[in-house]
Amino acid sequence: MNTSTVEQASPAPAPLPIKRVLLMVALMVLAAAAGEWLRPTYRLAEHKPAIKLEQQVPEAFGEWRLDRSVAPVVPDPGLQAMLDALYSQTLARTYINAKGERVMLSIAYGSDQSNEATAVHRPEFCYSAQGFRVKTLESSRLTIDNTSVPVARLVGQLGRRVEPITYWVTLDEAATLPGFGRKLQQIRYGLMGQIPDGMLVRVSSISTSNDEAFAMQQRFLEQMYAAVPAEVRTRYFGAGKAS
């Protein structure tokens, strides 16, 4: 005698009580509203003197003059297109003095530095994309006049070309380095409802002596500091006071 098995369907889940549904909807609306309310909207760049790299960094200052015969390392076209979308202005120049010493300067400025998207332009990545082997030496501080600037020092090598590099980033008038320090600054500005502008400043030179190259870069930056207009100087070098 055959017997058949009848499967009984599981009971449907009971609907959520209407009050609970309404509470969940209300909480979602409040969360969305709070997120919108807390989103920074005050663009500092719109309330301060405008950054104009080409004008504010002279082609000649101190012992240095523009040298058009040597170009700084520039990104490949694909990366350059990304940088053009991220930054408002970029400046790439080579300077030379009477001794024939050269310093390459690169600055990338963006009116919105509230996130990490611009990290693509860090020299560690930019040089590596060009085929350089990049070695991080140290984090240090430059004292220029009465200003203390935190800097990173690297060395890039491509074949026989050895290029010591000094760089830092700014958020509004705060100079810092990528990573934890920059993130803390971004959070600080965000909690105040502000969107900081900022830049990445990089100098480098071709030399097999790191000490000599960094000393020359220090001298170059001291003279550039004096040449940049006072009303925007802290936007380039930060406002950190030397102790």
JOHUMO-V111657 format. One record per backbone hydrogen bond with DSSP energy under -1.0 kcal/mol. NH is the residue of the N-H (numbers start at 1). CO is the residue of the C=O. E is the energy in kcal/mol with one decimal. If there is no record, write none. Layout:
BEGIN
NH_CO_E / NH_CO_E
END
This chain:
BEGIN
21_17_-2.0 / 22_18_-2.4 / 23_19_-2.0 / 24_20_-2.3 / 25_21_-2.4 / 26_22_-2.4 / 27_23_-2.3 / 28_24_-2.1 / 29_25_-2.3 / 30_26_-2.4 / 31_27_-2.4 / 32_28_-2.2 / 33_29_-2.4 / 34_30_-2.8 / 35_31_-2.3 / 36_32_-2.0 / 37_33_-2.6 / 38_34_-2.5 / 41_193_-1.3 / 42_193_-2.1 / 44_195_-2.0 / 46_43_-1.3 / 47_44_-2.0 / 56_52_-3.1 / 57_53_-2.0 / 61_64_-1.9 / 64_61_-2.7 / 65_96_-2.2 / 66_59_-1.2 / 67_94_-3.7 / 80_76_-2.8 / 81_77_-2.2 / 82_78_-1.4 / 83_79_-2.4 / 84_80_-2.5 / 85_81_-1.2 / 86_82_-1.4 / 87_83_-2.8 / 88_109_-1.8 / 89_109_-2.0 / 91_107_-2.7 / 93_105_-2.7 / 95_103_-3.1 / 96_65_-2.8 / 97_101_-1.7 / 100_97_-2.0 / 103_95_-2.1 / 104_204_-3.3 / 105_93_-3.2 / 106_202_-2.7 / 107_91_-2.7 / 108_200_-1.9 / 109_89_-3.1 / 110_198_-2.8 / 113_196_-3.2 / 119_116_-1.9 / 120_117_-1.1 / 121_118_-1.9 / 122_119_-1.8 / 125_122_-1.4 / 126_122_-2.8 / 127_123_-2.4 / 129_125_-2.2 / 130_127_-1.0 / 131_128_-1.6 / 132_127_-2.1 / 133_157_-2.8 / 135_155_-2.6 / 137_153_-2.6 / 138_153_-1.4 / 140_151_-2.9 / 142_149_-3.0 / 144_147_-2.9 / 147_144_-2.8 / 148_240_-2.6 / 149_142_-3.1 / 151_140_-2.6 / 152_167_-2.7 / 153_138_-2.7 / 154_165_-2.4 / 155_135_-2.0 / 156_163_-2.4 / 157_133_-2.3 / 158_161_-2.4 / 161_158_-2.1 / 163_156_-3.3 / 165_154_-2.9 / 166_203_-2.9 / 167_152_-2.0 / 168_201_-1.8 / 169_176_-2.3 / 170_199_-2.5 / 171_174_-2.6 / 172_197_-3.0 / 174_171_-2.5 / 176_169_-3.2 / 182_177_-1.1 / 183_179_-2.3 / 184_180_-2.3 / 185_181_-1.7 / 186_182_-2.4 / 187_183_-2.4 / 188_184_-2.4 / 189_185_-2.5 / 190_186_-2.4 / 191_187_-2.5 / 193_190_-1.7 / 194_189_-2.7 / 195_42_-3.2 / 198_110_-2.0 / 200_108_-2.2 / 201_168_-2.5 / 202_106_-2.7 / 203_166_-2.8 / 204_104_-2.0 / 205_164_-1.6 / 207_162_-1.9 / 213_209_-2.3 / 214_210_-2.9 / 215_211_-2.1 / 216_212_-2.1 / 217_213_-2.4 / 218_214_-2.2 / 219_215_-1.9 / 220_216_-2.5 / 221_217_-2.6 / 222_218_-2.2 / 223_219_-1.7 / 224_220_-2.3 / 225_221_-2.6 / 226_222_-1.5 / 227_223_-1.2 / 228_224_-2.0 / 232_229_-1.7 / 235_232_-1.2 / 236_233_-1.1 / 237_233_-2.5 / 238_234_-1.7 / 239_173_-1.9 / 242_146_-2.1
END
